[in-house]
């Protein structure tokens, strides 16, 4: 581990890391130039061979996704970049966009060439105002330098990159919700198939990729497949469908640690290492009671599950939904899991888009039941009721269009399974942790 | 001449070349109007629709989905201040910070201070969890906010 050198974050924190001038001095846009000299299909194969899996949460192999585009399509084909980063506790994309925008833009340019797209839309959550200003400036620099626009480097390749701001809605991070929102509609996810690669933005073939994925594409062009595969976790030999978890990953650390932040490490680090070696340990000398492995929709790891590797398979072995965004939130042993779970439930009740009844009603009732428990009025049967409602909503039980609902259900299922005695004790003793600020937030 | 100035109309029209159709300009147009006027009136919705060759109901449908956009009854103050209430901030005092700031301004979340300067709101995760608790002033994040820092920030607005 001591030999590991960050690449994605290598320029972060350096003077004027956002400017085109310093980026080029560090060898920037050489990868794009190299890609322009290659046939698009060769770039696709390179990314496919690297084993790169999407960094947005689902971990779908990026190169494979690109091959789903129709062959010999007359165009237009679109690249939609998902920069709606809204999963609670996740901020790695923000750091990339704010500190090293050209790394992201170069990845976008390379990817557009690979998928034969002349237009990329970068859908940016509204809250990232600083990212917006930094990226817009970087895009303007690229046009002025002839890196974007018509006939780039005399290659005959044209590229336009458009920044599009969202309006504070979590559902826009779902790829078809994002597409609907970009089209000027309410962000109601679409029924799939057709998948976006066949019919996406403006009813044209579309690839939706994450910001960190774009940065990885740029690094793969520069450093090659062997470099990327020298890090991470190879496929599980017992699982023929596992493509492995290769490459560097940005891990976010937040919550009850001494030093919250974002670190780049090879895939497969454990929560315990993140907390102790990179997060400065649990704050106030306390112990961790639970850790959220990758955004709250992944569920919880209990204190005895902190040595599981955080690769694409690790958290699933402990019953979590997956690795998600690899953003860990540490919860100390003085915190009530009832309060934590209530916070998660309130988030999803607020962010459910309302299109599918099991999600709209399920998230709302879960929120209400947990609010009642926090008022000291819980009943023993509430726990089974919560599990039953959570078990009925999502793509996995087959009752909703998108995965928001599975993500809303997962922390409920995990918490009640792993921390049931604490919930039972809370209800039995009539404990009450509701605060006066809760009433203030009910106004909405 | 309606409620949208010619300048605002030009800013909206300047978005057209970026997209293959005008409907995609709904969000950019709503942002432009709300930034300038602090809310989006029904008349503004009609005028946006006319510019984008849509039915006003289509614009309103999109607008009402995003609670971000406010109508006549919920006009925004000069600044919008959001306090994050999601998990990483909640664990480090975000909710108490929200309460403190609301009490300071004598408002509930969603309301505007009597001097019209600040609309207080709560937000779901602002993506600045490395600086929890954090707040957003208009669209600029401020991190590691204590009640004292919050007071100073409010004073500076």
Boltz contact constraints between the chains, C-beta under 6 A:
constraints:
  - contact:
      token1: [A, 85]
      token2: [B, 127]
      max_distance: 6.0
  - contact:
      token1: [A, 88]
      token2: [B, 86]
      max_distance: 6.0
  - contact:
      token1: [A, 88]
      token2: [B, 87]
      max_distance: 6.0
  - contact:
      token1: [A, 88]
      token2: [B, 125]
      max_distance: 6.0
  - contact:
      token1: [A, 89]
      token2: [B, 88]
      max_distance: 6.0
  - contact:
      token1: [A, 89]
      token2: [B, 129]
      max_distance: 6.0
  - contact:
      token1: [A, 91]
      token2: [B, 127]
      max_distance: 6.0
  - contact:
      token1: [A, 91]
      token2: [B, 129]
      max_distance: 6.0
  - contact:
      token1: [A, 94]
      token2: [B, 127]
      max_distance: 6.0
  - contact:
      token1: [A, 127]
      token2: [B, 126]
      max_distance: 6.0
  - contact:
      token1: [A, 127]
      token2: [B, 136]
      max_distance: 6.0
  - contact:
      token1: [A, 129]
      token2: [B, 139]
      max_distance: 6.0
  - contact:
      token1: [A, 129]
      token2: [B, 140]
      max_distance: 6.0
  - contact:
      token1: [A, 162]
      token2: [B, 18]
      max_distance: 6.0
  - contact:
      token1: [A, 167]
      token2: [B, 66]
      max_distance: 6.0
  - contact:
      token1: [A, 167]
      token2: [B, 68]
      max_distance: 6.0
  - contact:
      token1: [A, 168]
      token2: [B, 68]
      max_distance: 6.0
  - contact:
      token1: [A, 169]
      token2: [B, 66]
      max_distance: 6.0
  - contact:
      token1: [A, 183]
      token2: [B, 24]
      max_distance: 6.0
  - contact:
      token1: [A, 184]
      token2: [B, 23]
      max_distance: 6.0
  - contact:
      token1: [A, 184]
      token2: [B, 24]
      max_distance: 6.0
  - contact:
      token1: [A, 184]
      token2: [B, 26]
      max_distance: 6.0
  - contact:
      token1: [A, 184]
      token2: [B, 62]
      max_distance: 6.0
  - contact:
      token1: [A, 185]
      token2: [B, 62]
      max_distance: 6.0
  - contact:
      token1: [A, 186]
      token2: [B, 62]
      max_distance: 6.0
  - contact:
      token1: [A, 186]
      token2: [B, 65]
      max_distance: 6.0
  - contact:
      token1: [A, 202]
      token2: [B, 20]
      max_distance: 6.0
  - contact:
      token1: [A, 254]
      token2: [B, 88]
      max_distance: 6.0
  - contact:
      token1: [A, 254]
      token2: [B, 129]
      max_distance: 6.0
  - contact:
      token1: [A, 255]
      token2: [B, 88]
      max_distance: 6.0
  - contact:
      token1: [A, 255]
      token2: [B, 91]
      max_distance: 6.0
  - contact:
      token1: [A, 256]
      token2: [B, 91]
      max_distance: 6.0
  - contact:
      token1: [A, 260]
      token2: [B, 130]
      max_distance: 6.0
  - contact:
      token1: [A, 261]
      token2: [B, 130]
      max_distance: 6.0
  - contact:
      token1: [A, 296]
      token2: [B, 87]
      max_distance: 6.0
  - contact:
      token1: [A, 329]
      token2: [B, 87]
      max_distance: 6.0
  - contact:
      token1: [A, 329]
      token2: [B, 88]
      max_distance: 6.0
  - contact:
      token1: [A, 343]
      token2: [B, 87]
      max_distance: 6.0
  - contact:
      token1: [A, 343]
      token2: [B, 90]
      max_distance: 6.0
  - contact:
      token1: [A, 347]
      token2: [B, 86]
      max_distance: 6.0
  - contact:
      token1: [A, 347]
      token2: [B, 124]
      max_distance: 6.0
  - contact:
      token1: [A, 437]
      token2: [B, 95]
      max_distance: 6.0
  - contact:
      token1: [A, 437]
      token2: [B, 99]
      max_distance: 6.0
  - contact:
      token1: [A, 441]
      token2: [B, 122]
      max_distance: 6.0
  - contact:
      token1: [A, 443]
      token2: [B, 108]
      max_distance: 6.0
  - contact:
      token1: [A, 443]
      token2: [B, 109]
      max_distance: 6.0
